[in-house]
């Protein structure tokens, strides 16, 4: 048996769900808690096949609510744990996610988006942006990475564990049904071979010694009795979030400087945006590309700089404006028009974006 799940760079052609399972192994996750829901089911399936080979564990819970809470419990013992879900399961996980916000538990959740509202389709959408960035009661103090493909799924699943444990914040890897089910080439690697040192875990509970005698007592609360208490706690959470959010913001852009229009898309849709901009540039059109990788915190300063002086922004998404709301909030005060290309629950091709941008310019 190999000492590590992946010991050297390995090129494979696999589904996105399989990629997530391997990435979690490479990140030294010790246990997955989960409940089946399409299109993330195979993350569980692959994990349960691989886990016994590397002395890892899996617990299937009775629903997604308990999957979220048991993951929080595992993390509080100092175990690198994670869960995965989609759609209605993401809704149910909002309570444990917001508890993790309040108690600063490094919860890692992989979400493979499906269509909504309600049960809707099991196929694909980008309709879980609201849920993942700001779901539940509270202010949405979390990190959300939006992946565009299999290499992203591998890279950001590993990164999510480090972000969560370094900043003590719930961290979400936001994929989608297309990425979950399709096969694509990806390079799997041992994080150490890329100079990535995994953040150490620590136990929240079960420390040695008597509290108040041998060590300072620890208080992990998610409920408060007075308005003043809650105001102080939320203020502390905001101060903590603000202290690191600029460090974790990520984005990708190209052809910005002389562009008249900026095409903005995230996740798998950003691939169509990127190809469309490439084709438009070859045809002589001055068009730029911007992809927010972190949806929370959103790269608003970087997008504002890119949008300055442009004729328009084209917001492209497989939802009815969930990303656009982040853009509008981030660009508040700017007068650049924001046009829409929305197809909730349906894929977007580069050719249709080429035609849309040409109609805007011509």
SULJO-V822371 format. One record per residue. N is the residue number from 0. RES is the residue in three letters. PSI is psi in whole degrees, 0 to 359 (none if undefined). OMEGA is omega in whole degrees, 0 to 359 (* if undefined). Layout:
N/RES/PSI/OMEGA
N/RES/PSI/OMEGA
//
This chain:
0/UNK/136/180
1/UNK/145/178
2/UNK/331/176
3/UNK/149/179
4/UNK/321/179
5/UNK/119/185
6/UNK/339/179
7/UNK/164/180
8/UNK/131/183
9/UNK/121/178
10/UNK/125/184
11/UNK/164/179
12/UNK/97/192
13/UNK/175/176
14/UNK/161/179
15/UNK/324/179
16/UNK/322/177
17/UNK/322/178
18/UNK/315/181
19/UNK/316/180
20/UNK/316/179
21/UNK/321/180
22/UNK/320/178
23/UNK/321/175
24/UNK/314/181
25/UNK/329/179
26/UNK/2/179
27/UNK/30/171
28/UNK/138/185
29/UNK/336/182
30/UNK/144/171
31/UNK/135/171
32/UNK/136/183
33/UNK/169/176
34/UNK/138/187
35/UNK/133/168
36/UNK/133/178
37/UNK/141/10
38/UNK/25/180
39/UNK/0/189
40/UNK/319/186
41/UNK/341/172
42/UNK/313/177
43/UNK/315/184
44/UNK/312/180
45/UNK/320/180
46/UNK/316/182
47/UNK/334/175
48/UNK/321/185
49/UNK/325/189
50/UNK/313/182
51/UNK/333/180
52/UNK/338/185
53/UNK/22/176
54/UNK/40/174
55/UNK/173/187
56/UNK/162/175
57/UNK/141/174
58/UNK/118/173
59/UNK/126/181
60/UNK/178/184
61/UNK/345/177
62/UNK/179/183
63/UNK/329/178
64/UNK/312/180
65/UNK/331/176
66/UNK/317/179
67/UNK/316/182
68/UNK/323/178
69/UNK/327/175
70/UNK/317/176
71/UNK/317/180
72/UNK/318/178
73/UNK/317/179
74/UNK/321/183
75/UNK/341/174
76/UNK/358/181
77/UNK/15/182
78/UNK/135/176
79/UNK/103/186
80/UNK/161/178
81/UNK/171/176
82/UNK/172/179
83/UNK/151/183
84/UNK/190/179
85/UNK/154/170
86/UNK/240/179
87/UNK/331/176
88/UNK/324/176
89/UNK/323/176
90/UNK/311/182
91/UNK/331/182
92/UNK/357/181
93/UNK/326/180
94/UNK/310/175
95/UNK/328/179
96/UNK/316/180
97/UNK/330/173
98/UNK/320/178
99/UNK/324/174
100/UNK/308/185
101/UNK/320/184
102/UNK/2/180
103/UNK/52/178
104/UNK/128/182
105/UNK/69/180
106/UNK/133/177
107/UNK/125/181
108/UNK/130/173
109/UNK/125/181
110/UNK/120/174
111/UNK/101/192
112/UNK/143/172
113/UNK/173/185
114/UNK/156/177
115/UNK/180/6
116/UNK/168/176
117/UNK/217/183
118/UNK/319/172
119/UNK/236/180
120/UNK/160/178
121/UNK/14/193
122/UNK/292/192
123/UNK/148/167
124/UNK/177/168
125/UNK/38/188
126/UNK/14/178
127/UNK/17/178
128/UNK/313/178
129/UNK/312/182
130/UNK/313/187
131/UNK/328/181
132/UNK/321/188
133/UNK/17/182
134/UNK/159/180
135/UNK/172/175
136/UNK/149/185
137/UNK/196/189
138/UNK/3/178
139/UNK/45/178
140/UNK/87/182
141/UNK/169/176
142/UNK/133/180
143/UNK/115/176
144/UNK/124/178
145/UNK/117/185
146/UNK/148/181
147/UNK/349/183
148/UNK/190/189
149/UNK/321/179
150/UNK/321/174
151/UNK/315/180
152/UNK/319/180
153/UNK/309/185
154/UNK/315/187
155/UNK/340/171
156/UNK/317/175
157/UNK/312/182
158/UNK/325/182
159/UNK/320/179
160/UNK/319/180
161/UNK/318/178
162/UNK/313/181
163/UNK/313/185
164/UNK/328/180
165/UNK/316/185
166/UNK/0/179
167/UNK/60/185
168/UNK/141/175
169/UNK/137/185
170/UNK/132/185
171/UNK/132/171
172/UNK/115/187
173/UNK/101/175
174/UNK/210/179
175/UNK/172/183
176/UNK/325/177
177/UNK/311/180
178/UNK/322/182
179/UNK/318/191
180/UNK/333/184
181/UNK/160/175
182/UNK/143/183
183/UNK/153/178
184/UNK/140/179
185/UNK/148/174
186/UNK/115/176
187/UNK/146/185
188/UNK/161/171
189/UNK/124/181
190/UNK/322/182
191/UNK/329/181
192/UNK/342/177
193/UNK/12/181
194/UNK/16/180
195/UNK/116/177
196/UNK/122/182
197/UNK/134/178
198/UNK/135/178
199/UNK/149/175
200/UNK/161/176
201/UNK/148/181
202/UNK/134/173
203/UNK/326/184
204/UNK/161/175
205/UNK/18/178
206/UNK/154/181
207/UNK/153/175
208/UNK/167/181
209/UNK/124/178
210/UNK/135/180
211/UNK/349/179
212/UNK/298/182
213/UNK/341/182
214/UNK/164/176
215/UNK/137/176
216/UNK/152/178
217/UNK/138/180
218/UNK/120/178
219/UNK/102/186
220/UNK/147/171
221/UNK/10/177
222/UNK/141/184
223/UNK/151/191
224/UNK/339/184
225/UNK/160/178
226/UNK/321/182
227/UNK/319/178
228/UNK/312/183
229/UNK/319/178
230/UNK/316/180
231/UNK/316/183
232/UNK/314/180
233/UNK/324/175
234/UNK/319/177
235/UNK/320/178
236/UNK/317/179
237/UNK/316/179
238/UNK/319/178
239/UNK/313/181
240/UNK/315/180
241/UNK/333/183
242/UNK/338/183
243/UNK/353/189
244/UNK/325/179
245/UNK/335/179
246/UNK/330/186
247/UNK/350/179
248/UNK/133/177
249/UNK/146/178
250/UNK/170/177
251/UNK/137/177
252/UNK/166/177
253/UNK/153/174
254/UNK/40/186
255/UNK/319/196
256/UNK/311/184
257/UNK/11/185
258/UNK/145/172
259/UNK/329/179
260/UNK/139/175
261/UNK/123/176
262/UNK/123/184
263/UNK/126/175
264/UNK/157/179
265/UNK/168/176
266/UNK/212/185
267/UNK/333/178
268/UNK/331/180
269/UNK/336/178
270/UNK/319/176
271/UNK/321/178
272/UNK/315/182
273/UNK/316/179
274/UNK/322/179
275/UNK/316/179
276/UNK/320/178
277/UNK/315/180
278/UNK/319/180
279/UNK/320/177
280/UNK/318/179
281/UNK/333/179
282/UNK/2/176
283/UNK/8/180
284/UNK/139/180
285/UNK/92/184
286/UNK/140/179
287/UNK/168/185
288/UNK/135/177
289/UNK/129/179
290/UNK/113/171
291/UNK/125/177
292/UNK/314/170
293/UNK/118/174
294/UNK/336/174
295/UNK/111/0
296/UNK/146/183
297/UNK/140/180
298/UNK/64/187
299/UNK/322/179
300/UNK/318/182
301/UNK/319/178
302/UNK/321/178
303/UNK/319/178
304/UNK/320/180
305/UNK/326/185
306/UNK/345/184
307/UNK/124/177
308/UNK/4/182
309/UNK/158/180
310/UNK/325/183
311/UNK/160/168
312/UNK/137/173
313/UNK/112/179
314/UNK/120/185
315/UNK/125/180
316/UNK/157/175
317/UNK/56/178
318/UNK/172/181
319/UNK/60/170
320/UNK/17/180
321/UNK/318/174
322/UNK/324/182
323/UNK/324/178
324/UNK/322/177
325/UNK/320/178
326/UNK/311/182
327/UNK/317/178
328/UNK/318/182
329/UNK/332/183
330/UNK/18/182
331/UNK/130/180
332/UNK/341/177
333/UNK/152/184
334/UNK/2/180
335/UNK/128/180
336/UNK/148/177
337/UNK/111/176
338/UNK/160/189
339/UNK/142/166
340/UNK/94/189
341/UNK/131/176
342/UNK/78/184
343/UNK/126/176
344/UNK/11/181
345/UNK/147/181
346/UNK/161/180
347/UNK/131/180
348/UNK/156/179
349/UNK/325/183
350/UNK/319/180
351/UNK/329/177
352/UNK/323/175
353/UNK/313/181
354/UNK/322/179
355/UNK/313/181
356/UNK/321/178
357/UNK/320/179
358/UNK/329/177
359/UNK/323/184
360/UNK/329/185
361/UNK/none/*
//
